[in-house]
């Protein structure tokens, strides 16, 4: 299935979950995840199903000042 992760198109197997997208791009903690602008808590990453054309944003915190 086709999903958009951080504005880039990827192919994932059907019935993929958020952790599959994280693995696909090699995400390193800490990060926050939103699917279709909905925040997905860390404890739901392994169960949160992705669907065709979902928009996944993986955001790392930025420090500085």
mmJSON file of the N, C-alpha and C atoms, coordinates in Angstrom:
{"data_MODEL":{"atom_site":{
"group_PDB":["ATOM","ATOM","ATOM","ATOM","ATOM","ATOM","ATOM","ATOM","ATOM","ATOM","ATOM","ATOM","ATOM","ATOM","ATOM","ATOM","ATOM","ATOM","ATOM","ATOM","ATOM","ATOM","ATOM","ATOM","ATOM","ATOM","ATOM","ATOM","ATOM","ATOM","ATOM","ATOM","ATOM","ATOM","ATOM","ATOM","ATOM","ATOM","ATOM","ATOM","ATOM","ATOM","ATOM","ATOM","ATOM","ATOM","ATOM","ATOM","ATOM","ATOM","ATOM","ATOM","ATOM","ATOM","ATOM","ATOM","ATOM","ATOM","ATOM","ATOM","ATOM","ATOM","ATOM","ATOM","ATOM","ATOM","ATOM","ATOM","ATOM","ATOM","ATOM","ATOM","ATOM","ATOM","ATOM","ATOM","ATOM","ATOM","ATOM","ATOM","ATOM","ATOM","ATOM","ATOM","ATOM","ATOM","ATOM","ATOM","ATOM","ATOM","ATOM","ATOM","ATOM","ATOM","ATOM","ATOM","ATOM","ATOM","ATOM","ATOM","ATOM","ATOM","ATOM","ATOM","ATOM","ATOM","ATOM","ATOM","ATOM","ATOM","ATOM","ATOM","ATOM","ATOM","ATOM","ATOM","ATOM","ATOM","ATOM","ATOM","ATOM","ATOM","ATOM","ATOM","ATOM","ATOM","ATOM","ATOM","ATOM","ATOM","ATOM","ATOM","ATOM","ATOM","ATOM","ATOM","ATOM","ATOM","ATOM","ATOM","ATOM","ATOM","ATOM","ATOM","ATOM","ATOM","ATOM","ATOM","ATOM","ATOM","ATOM","ATOM","ATOM","ATOM","ATOM","ATOM","ATOM","ATOM","ATOM","ATOM","ATOM","ATOM","ATOM","ATOM","ATOM","ATOM","ATOM","ATOM","ATOM","ATOM","ATOM","ATOM","ATOM","ATOM","ATOM","ATOM","ATOM","ATOM","ATOM","ATOM","ATOM","ATOM","ATOM","ATOM","ATOM","ATOM","ATOM","ATOM","ATOM","ATOM","ATOM","ATOM","ATOM","ATOM","ATOM"],
"id":[1,2,3,4,5,6,7,8,9,10,11,12,13,14,15,16,17,18,19,20,21,22,23,24,25,26,27,28,29,30,31,32,33,34,35,36,37,38,39,40,41,42,43,44,45,46,47,48,49,50,51,52,53,54,55,56,57,58,59,60,61,62,63,64,65,66,67,68,69,70,71,72,73,74,75,76,77,78,79,80,81,82,83,84,85,86,87,88,89,90,91,92,93,94,95,96,97,98,99,100,101,102,103,104,105,106,107,108,109,110,111,112,113,114,115,116,117,118,119,120,121,122,123,124,125,126,127,128,129,130,131,132,133,134,135,136,137,138,139,140,141,142,143,144,145,146,147,148,149,150,151,152,153,154,155,156,157,158,159,160,161,162,163,164,165,166,167,168,169,170,171,172,173,174,175,176,177,178,179,180,181,182,183,184,185,186,187,188,189,190,191,192,193,194,195],
"type_symbol":["N","C","C","N","C","C","N","C","C","N","C","C","N","C","C","N","C","C","N","C","C","N","C","C","N","C","C","N","C","C","N","C","C","N","C","C","N","C","C","N","C","C","N","C","C","N","C","C","N","C","C","N","C","C","N","C","C","N","C","C","N","C","C","N","C","C","N","C","C","N","C","C","N","C","C","N","C","C","N","C","C","N","C","C","N","C","C","N","C","C","N","C","C","N","C","C","N","C","C","N","C","C","N","C","C","N","C","C","N","C","C","N","C","C","N","C","C","N","C","C","N","C","C","N","C","C","N","C","C","N","C","C","N","C","C","N","C","C","N","C","C","N","C","C","N","C","C","N","C","C","N","C","C","N","C","C","N","C","C","N","C","C","N","C","C","N","C","C","N","C","C","N","C","C","N","C","C","N","C","C","N","C","C","N","C","C","N","C","C","N","C","C","N","C","C"],
"label_atom_id":["N","CA","C","N","CA","C","N","CA","C","N","CA","C","N","CA","C","N","CA","C","N","CA","C","N","CA","C","N","CA","C","N","CA","C","N","CA","C","N","CA","C","N","CA","C","N","CA","C","N","CA","C","N","CA","C","N","CA","C","N","CA","C","N","CA","C","N","CA","C","N","CA","C","N","CA","C","N","CA","C","N","CA","C","N","CA","C","N","CA","C","N","CA","C","N","CA","C","N","CA","C","N","CA","C","N","CA","C","N","CA","C","N","CA","C","N","CA","C","N","CA","C","N","CA","C","N","CA","C","N","CA","C","N","CA","C","N","CA","C","N","CA","C","N","CA","C","N","CA","C","N","CA","C","N","CA","C","N","CA","C","N","CA","C","N","CA","C","N","CA","C","N","CA","C","N","CA","C","N","CA","C","N","CA","C","N","CA","C","N","CA","C","N","CA","C","N","CA","C","N","CA","C","N","CA","C","N","CA","C","N","CA","C","N","CA","C","N","CA","C","N","CA","C","N","CA","C"],
"label_alt_id":[null,null,null,null,null,null,null,null,null,null,null,null,null,null,null,null,null,null,null,null,null,null,null,null,null,null,null,null,null,null,null,null,null,null,null,null,null,null,null,null,null,null,null,null,null,null,null,null,null,null,null,null,null,null,null,null,null,null,null,null,null,null,null,null,null,null,null,null,null,null,null,null,null,null,null,null,null,null,null,null,null,null,null,null,null,null,null,null,null,null,null,null,null,null,null,null,null,null,null,null,null,null,null,null,null,null,null,null,null,null,null,null,null,null,null,null,null,null,null,null,null,null,null,null,null,null,null,null,null,null,null,null,null,null,null,null,null,null,null,null,null,null,null,null,null,null,null,null,null,null,null,null,null,null,null,null,null,null,null,null,null,null,null,null,null,null,null,null,null,null,null,null,null,null,null,null,null,null,null,null,null,null,null,null,null,null,null,null,null,null,null,null,null,null,null],
"label_comp_id":["UNK","UNK","UNK","UNK","UNK","UNK","UNK","UNK","UNK","UNK","UNK","UNK","UNK","UNK","UNK","UNK","UNK","UNK","UNK","UNK","UNK","UNK","UNK","UNK","UNK","UNK","UNK","UNK","UNK","UNK","UNK","UNK","UNK","UNK","UNK","UNK","UNK","UNK","UNK","UNK","UNK","UNK","UNK","UNK","UNK","UNK","UNK","UNK","UNK","UNK","UNK","UNK","UNK","UNK","UNK","UNK","UNK","UNK","UNK","UNK","UNK","UNK","UNK","UNK","UNK","UNK","UNK","UNK","UNK","UNK","UNK","UNK","UNK","UNK","UNK","UNK","UNK","UNK","UNK","UNK","UNK","UNK","UNK","UNK","UNK","UNK","UNK","UNK","UNK","UNK","UNK","UNK","UNK","UNK","UNK","UNK","UNK","UNK","UNK","UNK","UNK","UNK","UNK","UNK","UNK","UNK","UNK","UNK","UNK","UNK","UNK","UNK","UNK","UNK","UNK","UNK","UNK","UNK","UNK","UNK","UNK","UNK","UNK","UNK","UNK","UNK","UNK","UNK","UNK","UNK","UNK","UNK","UNK","UNK","UNK","UNK","UNK","UNK","UNK","UNK","UNK","UNK","UNK","UNK","UNK","UNK","UNK","UNK","UNK","UNK","UNK","UNK","UNK","UNK","UNK","UNK","UNK","UNK","UNK","UNK","UNK","UNK","UNK","UNK","UNK","UNK","UNK","UNK","UNK","UNK","UNK","UNK","UNK","UNK","UNK","UNK","UNK","UNK","UNK","UNK","UNK","UNK","UNK","UNK","UNK","UNK","UNK","UNK","UNK","UNK","UNK","UNK","UNK","UNK","UNK"],
"label_asym_id":["A","A","A","A","A","A","A","A","A","A","A","A","A","A","A","A","A","A","A","A","A","A","A","A","A","A","A","A","A","A","A","A","A","A","A","A","A","A","A","A","A","A","A","A","A","A","A","A","A","A","A","A","A","A","A","A","A","A","A","A","A","A","A","A","A","A","A","A","A","A","A","A","A","A","A","A","A","A","A","A","A","A","A","A","A","A","A","A","A","A","A","A","A","A","A","A","A","A","A","A","A","A","A","A","A","A","A","A","A","A","A","A","A","A","A","A","A","A","A","A","A","A","A","A","A","A","A","A","A","A","A","A","A","A","A","A","A","A","A","A","A","A","A","A","A","A","A","A","A","A","A","A","A","A","A","A","A","A","A","A","A","A","A","A","A","A","A","A","A","A","A","A","A","A","A","A","A","A","A","A","A","A","A","A","A","A","A","A","A","A","A","A","A","A","A"],
"label_entity_id":["1","1","1","1","1","1","1","1","1","1","1","1","1","1","1","1","1","1","1","1","1","1","1","1","1","1","1","1","1","1","1","1","1","1","1","1","1","1","1","1","1","1","1","1","1","1","1","1","1","1","1","1","1","1","1","1","1","1","1","1","1","1","1","1","1","1","1","1","1","1","1","1","1","1","1","1","1","1","1","1","1","1","1","1","1","1","1","1","1","1","1","1","1","1","1","1","1","1","1","1","1","1","1","1","1","1","1","1","1","1","1","1","1","1","1","1","1","1","1","1","1","1","1","1","1","1","1","1","1","1","1","1","1","1","1","1","1","1","1","1","1","1","1","1","1","1","1","1","1","1","1","1","1","1","1","1","1","1","1","1","1","1","1","1","1","1","1","1","1","1","1","1","1","1","1","1","1","1","1","1","1","1","1","1","1","1","1","1","1","1","1","1","1","1","1"],
"label_seq_id":[1,1,1,2,2,2,3,3,3,4,4,4,5,5,5,6,6,6,7,7,7,8,8,8,9,9,9,10,10,10,11,11,11,12,12,12,13,13,13,14,14,14,15,15,15,16,16,16,17,17,17,18,18,18,19,19,19,20,20,20,21,21,21,22,22,22,23,23,23,24,24,24,25,25,25,26,26,26,27,27,27,28,28,28,29,29,29,30,30,30,31,31,31,32,32,32,33,33,33,34,34,34,35,35,35,36,36,36,37,37,37,38,38,38,39,39,39,40,40,40,41,41,41,42,42,42,43,43,43,44,44,44,45,45,45,46,46,46,47,47,47,48,48,48,49,49,49,50,50,50,51,51,51,52,52,52,53,53,53,54,54,54,55,55,55,56,56,56,57,57,57,58,58,58,59,59,59,60,60,60,61,61,61,62,62,62,63,63,63,64,64,64,65,65,65],
"pdbx_PDB_ins_code":[null,null,null,null,null,null,null,null,null,null,null,null,null,null,null,null,null,null,null,null,null,null,null,null,null,null,null,null,null,null,null,null,null,null,null,null,null,null,null,null,null,null,null,null,null,null,null,null,null,null,null,null,null,null,null,null,null,null,null,null,null,null,null,null,null,null,null,null,null,null,null,null,null,null,null,null,null,null,null,null,null,null,null,null,null,null,null,null,null,null,null,null,null,null,null,null,null,null,null,null,null,null,null,null,null,null,null,null,null,null,null,null,null,null,null,null,null,null,null,null,null,null,null,null,null,null,null,null,null,null,null,null,null,null,null,null,null,null,null,null,null,null,null,null,null,null,null,null,null,null,null,null,null,null,null,null,null,null,null,null,null,null,null,null,null,null,null,null,null,null,null,null,null,null,null,null,null,null,null,null,null,null,null,null,null,null,null,null,null,null,null,null,null,null,null],
"Cartn_x":[0.839,0.0,0.882,0.361,1.093,0.772,1.835,1.679,2.685,2.38,3.282,3.892,5.218,5.92,6.822,6.56,7.325,7.416,6.286,6.11,6.782,7.227,7.802,6.931,6.742,5.883,6.653,6.031,6.622,5.58,6.054,5.192,5.416,4.327,4.369,3.432,3.692,2.761,1.397,0.356,-0.969,-0.939,-1.827,-1.935,-0.7,-0.021,1.121,0.651,1.538,1.256,2.329,2.147,3.071,4.513,4.75,6.135,6.773,5.99,6.536,7.059,6.329,6.775,8.027,8.072,9.254,10.482,10.322,11.42,11.864,10.899,11.178,12.12,11.912,12.761,13.924,14.027,15.127,15.04,13.842,13.633,14.326,14.977,15.654,14.95,14.607,13.955,14.875,14.335,12.918,12.222,10.947,10.129,8.656,7.856,6.401,5.842,4.7,4.099,2.662,2.316,0.931,0.553,-0.66,-1.204,-2.439,-2.397,-3.491,-3.806,-2.736,-2.796,-3.32,-3.439,-3.878,-2.663,-2.372,-1.26,-1.494,-0.427,-0.503,0.466,-0.049,0.832,1.763,2.937,3.951,3.404,2.578,2.076,1.107,0.693,-0.204,0.506,1.796,2.509,2.426,2.508,2.506,1.117,0.064,-1.303,-2.014,-1.478,-2.174,-2.015,-3.089,-3.064,-2.976,-2.181,-2.09,-2.981,-3.452,-4.311,-3.71,-4.145,-3.715,-3.832,-2.776,-2.714,-2.681,-2.419,-2.268,-1.07,-1.194,-0.116,0.494,1.735,2.417,3.497,3.461,4.497,5.253,6.576,7.442,8.314,8.131,8.714,9.68,10.92,11.911,11.912,12.088,12.121,13.359,13.204,14.296,14.581,15.849,16.224,17.068,17.172,17.971,17.299,17.844,17.212,17.831],
"Cartn_y":[-1.171,0.0,1.231,2.304,3.562,4.435,4.928,5.891,7.017,8.154,9.301,9.488,9.407,9.579,10.798,11.804,13.06,13.586,13.567,14.122,13.317,12.101,11.213,9.973,9.511,8.357,7.055,6.114,4.797,3.717,2.518,1.339,0.482,0.135,-0.751,-1.925,-3.071,-4.201,-3.845,-4.498,-4.317,-4.675,-4.102,-4.336,-3.87,-2.831,-2.263,-1.365,-1.174,-0.313,0.775,1.704,2.831,2.362,1.327,0.861,0.414,-0.075,-0.449,0.786,1.888,3.131,3.663,3.573,4.019,3.215,1.909,1.033,1.343,1.579,1.858,3.044,4.093,5.279,5.321,4.314,4.254,5.337,5.639,6.686,6.326,7.302,7.135,8.006,7.444,8.244,9.373,10.432,10.687,11.243,10.955,11.483,11.412,12.175,12.125,11.725,11.053,10.565,11.066,11.514,11.866,11.176,10.658,10.053,10.859,11.428,12.289,13.377,13.988,15.084,14.671,13.373,12.862,12.3,12.849,12.354,10.895,10.086,8.672,8.453,8.174,7.944,6.752,6.823,5.78,4.389,4.252,2.924,2.349,3.146,2.667,2.403,2.696,2.552,1.14,0.121,-1.263,-1.754,-1.027,-1.453,-0.516,0.679,1.675,1.333,0.863,0.427,1.609,1.41,2.398,1.962,2.941,2.697,3.345,2.891,3.46,4.979,5.66,7.127,7.871,7.181,7.882,8.826,9.936,10.911,10.732,10.277,10.027,11.093,11.753,12.729,12.223,12.139,11.722,12.932,13.461,14.748,14.565,15.021,14.979,16.326,16.326,17.604,18.41,19.719,20.622,21.459,21.513,22.327,23.503,24.462,25.644,26.881,27.984,29.192,30.439],
"Cartn_z":[0.0,0.0,0.0,-0.525,-0.628,0.58,1.246,2.333,2.114,2.671,2.597,3.982,4.058,5.331,5.195,6.016,5.961,4.538,3.847,2.509,1.404,1.709,0.698,0.572,-0.657,-0.913,-0.703,0.001,0.253,-0.008,-0.27,-0.377,0.865,1.518,2.677,2.412,3.023,2.884,3.466,2.964,3.545,5.016,5.79,7.227,7.996,7.497,8.207,9.336,10.309,11.462,11.534,12.461,12.585,12.764,13.563,13.765,12.457,11.51,10.192,9.46,9.532,8.9,9.588,10.916,11.661,11.265,11.143,10.739,9.309,8.442,7.034,6.866,7.645,7.484,8.476,9.337,10.303,11.367,11.834,12.833,14.146,14.733,16.022,17.06,18.235,19.272,19.733,20.245,20.497,19.254,19.132,18.046,18.452,17.748,17.891,16.535,16.547,15.299,15.196,13.992,13.68,12.376,12.338,11.115,10.738,9.538,9.073,10.102,10.619,11.593,12.961,13.222,14.525,15.265,16.457,17.264,17.628,17.505,17.871,19.035,20.237,21.392,21.166,21.77,21.6,21.897,22.94,23.307,22.261,21.274,20.215,18.892,18.796,17.524,16.946,17.791,17.308,16.912,17.299,16.984,16.016,15.793,14.986,13.506,12.893,11.492,10.534,9.491,8.426,7.267,6.513,5.362,4.117,2.971,1.694,1.734,1.288,1.174,2.509,3.619,4.891,4.821,5.538,5.674,7.063,7.123,8.391,8.573,9.716,10.051,11.264,11.128,12.23,12.548,13.747,14.098,15.261,15.085,16.154,16.864,18.186,18.91,18.514,18.546,18.224,19.461,19.835,20.988,20.514,21.327,20.987,21.517,21.138,21.649,21.173],
"occupancy":[1.0,1.0,1.0,1.0,1.0,1.0,1.0,1.0,1.0,1.0,1.0,1.0,1.0,1.0,1.0,1.0,1.0,1.0,1.0,1.0,1.0,1.0,1.0,1.0,1.0,1.0,1.0,1.0,1.0,1.0,1.0,1.0,1.0,1.0,1.0,1.0,1.0,1.0,1.0,1.0,1.0,1.0,1.0,1.0,1.0,1.0,1.0,1.0,1.0,1.0,1.0,1.0,1.0,1.0,1.0,1.0,1.0,1.0,1.0,1.0,1.0,1.0,1.0,1.0,1.0,1.0,1.0,1.0,1.0,1.0,1.0,1.0,1.0,1.0,1.0,1.0,1.0,1.0,1.0,1.0,1.0,1.0,1.0,1.0,1.0,1.0,1.0,1.0,1.0,1.0,1.0,1.0,1.0,1.0,1.0,1.0,1.0,1.0,1.0,1.0,1.0,1.0,1.0,1.0,1.0,1.0,1.0,1.0,1.0,1.0,1.0,1.0,1.0,1.0,1.0,1.0,1.0,1.0,1.0,1.0,1.0,1.0,1.0,1.0,1.0,1.0,1.0,1.0,1.0,1.0,1.0,1.0,1.0,1.0,1.0,1.0,1.0,1.0,1.0,1.0,1.0,1.0,1.0,1.0,1.0,1.0,1.0,1.0,1.0,1.0,1.0,1.0,1.0,1.0,1.0,1.0,1.0,1.0,1.0,1.0,1.0,1.0,1.0,1.0,1.0,1.0,1.0,1.0,1.0,1.0,1.0,1.0,1.0,1.0,1.0,1.0,1.0,1.0,1.0,1.0,1.0,1.0,1.0,1.0,1.0,1.0,1.0,1.0,1.0,1.0,1.0,1.0,1.0,1.0,1.0],
"B_iso_or_equiv":[0.0,0.0,0.0,0.0,0.0,0.0,0.0,0.0,0.0,0.0,0.0,0.0,0.0,0.0,0.0,0.0,0.0,0.0,0.0,0.0,0.0,0.0,0.0,0.0,0.0,0.0,0.0,0.0,0.0,0.0,0.0,0.0,0.0,0.0,0.0,0.0,0.0,0.0,0.0,0.0,0.0,0.0,0.0,0.0,0.0,0.0,0.0,0.0,0.0,0.0,0.0,0.0,0.0,0.0,0.0,0.0,0.0,0.0,0.0,0.0,0.0,0.0,0.0,0.0,0.0,0.0,0.0,0.0,0.0,0.0,0.0,0.0,0.0,0.0,0.0,0.0,0.0,0.0,0.0,0.0,0.0,0.0,0.0,0.0,0.0,0.0,0.0,0.0,0.0,0.0,0.0,0.0,0.0,0.0,0.0,0.0,0.0,0.0,0.0,0.0,0.0,0.0,0.0,0.0,0.0,0.0,0.0,0.0,0.0,0.0,0.0,0.0,0.0,0.0,0.0,0.0,0.0,0.0,0.0,0.0,0.0,0.0,0.0,0.0,0.0,0.0,0.0,0.0,0.0,0.0,0.0,0.0,0.0,0.0,0.0,0.0,0.0,0.0,0.0,0.0,0.0,0.0,0.0,0.0,0.0,0.0,0.0,0.0,0.0,0.0,0.0,0.0,0.0,0.0,0.0,0.0,0.0,0.0,0.0,0.0,0.0,0.0,0.0,0.0,0.0,0.0,0.0,0.0,0.0,0.0,0.0,0.0,0.0,0.0,0.0,0.0,0.0,0.0,0.0,0.0,0.0,0.0,0.0,0.0,0.0,0.0,0.0,0.0,0.0,0.0,0.0,0.0,0.0,0.0,0.0],
"pdbx_formal_charge":[null,null,null,null,null,null,null,null,null,null,null,null,null,null,null,null,null,null,null,null,null,null,null,null,null,null,null,null,null,null,null,null,null,null,null,null,null,null,null,null,null,null,null,null,null,null,null,null,null,null,null,null,null,null,null,null,null,null,null,null,null,null,null,null,null,null,null,null,null,null,null,null,null,null,null,null,null,null,null,null,null,null,null,null,null,null,null,null,null,null,null,null,null,null,null,null,null,null,null,null,null,null,null,null,null,null,null,null,null,null,null,null,null,null,null,null,null,null,null,null,null,null,null,null,null,null,null,null,null,null,null,null,null,null,null,null,null,null,null,null,null,null,null,null,null,null,null,null,null,null,null,null,null,null,null,null,null,null,null,null,null,null,null,null,null,null,null,null,null,null,null,null,null,null,null,null,null,null,null,null,null,null,null,null,null,null,null,null,null,null,null,null,null,null,null],
"auth_seq_id":[1,1,1,2,2,2,3,3,3,4,4,4,5,5,5,6,6,6,7,7,7,8,8,8,9,9,9,10,10,10,11,11,11,12,12,12,13,13,13,14,14,14,15,15,15,16,16,16,17,17,17,18,18,18,19,19,19,20,20,20,21,21,21,22,22,22,23,23,23,24,24,24,25,25,25,26,26,26,27,27,27,28,28,28,29,29,29,30,30,30,31,31,31,32,32,32,33,33,33,34,34,34,35,35,35,36,36,36,37,37,37,38,38,38,39,39,39,40,40,40,41,41,41,42,42,42,43,43,43,44,44,44,45,45,45,46,46,46,47,47,47,48,48,48,49,49,49,50,50,50,51,51,51,52,52,52,53,53,53,54,54,54,55,55,55,56,56,56,57,57,57,58,58,58,59,59,59,60,60,60,61,61,61,62,62,62,63,63,63,64,64,64,65,65,65],
"auth_comp_id":["UNK","UNK","UNK","UNK","UNK","UNK","UNK","UNK","UNK","UNK","UNK","UNK","UNK","UNK","UNK","UNK","UNK","UNK","UNK","UNK","UNK","UNK","UNK","UNK","UNK","UNK","UNK","UNK","UNK","UNK","UNK","UNK","UNK","UNK","UNK","UNK","UNK","UNK","UNK","UNK","UNK","UNK","UNK","UNK","UNK","UNK","UNK","UNK","UNK","UNK","UNK","UNK","UNK","UNK","UNK","UNK","UNK","UNK","UNK","UNK","UNK","UNK","UNK","UNK","UNK","UNK","UNK","UNK","UNK","UNK","UNK","UNK","UNK","UNK","UNK","UNK","UNK","UNK","UNK","UNK","UNK","UNK","UNK","UNK","UNK","UNK","UNK","UNK","UNK","UNK","UNK","UNK","UNK","UNK","UNK","UNK","UNK","UNK","UNK","UNK","UNK","UNK","UNK","UNK","UNK","UNK","UNK","UNK","UNK","UNK","UNK","UNK","UNK","UNK","UNK","UNK","UNK","UNK","UNK","UNK","UNK","UNK","UNK","UNK","UNK","UNK","UNK","UNK","UNK","UNK","UNK","UNK","UNK","UNK","UNK","UNK","UNK","UNK","UNK","UNK","UNK","UNK","UNK","UNK","UNK","UNK","UNK","UNK","UNK","UNK","UNK","UNK","UNK","UNK","UNK","UNK","UNK","UNK","UNK","UNK","UNK","UNK","UNK","UNK","UNK","UNK","UNK","UNK","UNK","UNK","UNK","UNK","UNK","UNK","UNK","UNK","UNK","UNK","UNK","UNK","UNK","UNK","UNK","UNK","UNK","UNK","UNK","UNK","UNK","UNK","UNK","UNK","UNK","UNK","UNK"],
"auth_asym_id":["A","A","A","A","A","A","A","A","A","A","A","A","A","A","A","A","A","A","A","A","A","A","A","A","A","A","A","A","A","A","A","A","A","A","A","A","A","A","A","A","A","A","A","A","A","A","A","A","A","A","A","A","A","A","A","A","A","A","A","A","A","A","A","A","A","A","A","A","A","A","A","A","A","A","A","A","A","A","A","A","A","A","A","A","A","A","A","A","A","A","A","A","A","A","A","A","A","A","A","A","A","A","A","A","A","A","A","A","A","A","A","A","A","A","A","A","A","A","A","A","A","A","A","A","A","A","A","A","A","A","A","A","A","A","A","A","A","A","A","A","A","A","A","A","A","A","A","A","A","A","A","A","A","A","A","A","A","A","A","A","A","A","A","A","A","A","A","A","A","A","A","A","A","A","A","A","A","A","A","A","A","A","A","A","A","A","A","A","A","A","A","A","A","A","A"],
"auth_atom_id":["N","CA","C","N","CA","C","N","CA","C","N","CA","C","N","CA","C","N","CA","C","N","CA","C","N","CA","C","N","CA","C","N","CA","C","N","CA","C","N","CA","C","N","CA","C","N","CA","C","N","CA","C","N","CA","C","N","CA","C","N","CA","C","N","CA","C","N","CA","C","N","CA","C","N","CA","C","N","CA","C","N","CA","C","N","CA","C","N","CA","C","N","CA","C","N","CA","C","N","CA","C","N","CA","C","N","CA","C","N","CA","C","N","CA","C","N","CA","C","N","CA","C","N","CA","C","N","CA","C","N","CA","C","N","CA","C","N","CA","C","N","CA","C","N","CA","C","N","CA","C","N","CA","C","N","CA","C","N","CA","C","N","CA","C","N","CA","C","N","CA","C","N","CA","C","N","CA","C","N","CA","C","N","CA","C","N","CA","C","N","CA","C","N","CA","C","N","CA","C","N","CA","C","N","CA","C","N","CA","C","N","CA","C","N","CA","C","N","CA","C","N","CA","C","N","CA","C"],
"pdbx_PDB_model_num":[1,1,1,1,1,1,1,1,1,1,1,1,1,1,1,1,1,1,1,1,1,1,1,1,1,1,1,1,1,1,1,1,1,1,1,1,1,1,1,1,1,1,1,1,1,1,1,1,1,1,1,1,1,1,1,1,1,1,1,1,1,1,1,1,1,1,1,1,1,1,1,1,1,1,1,1,1,1,1,1,1,1,1,1,1,1,1,1,1,1,1,1,1,1,1,1,1,1,1,1,1,1,1,1,1,1,1,1,1,1,1,1,1,1,1,1,1,1,1,1,1,1,1,1,1,1,1,1,1,1,1,1,1,1,1,1,1,1,1,1,1,1,1,1,1,1,1,1,1,1,1,1,1,1,1,1,1,1,1,1,1,1,1,1,1,1,1,1,1,1,1,1,1,1,1,1,1,1,1,1,1,1,1,1,1,1,1,1,1,1,1,1,1,1,1]
}}}
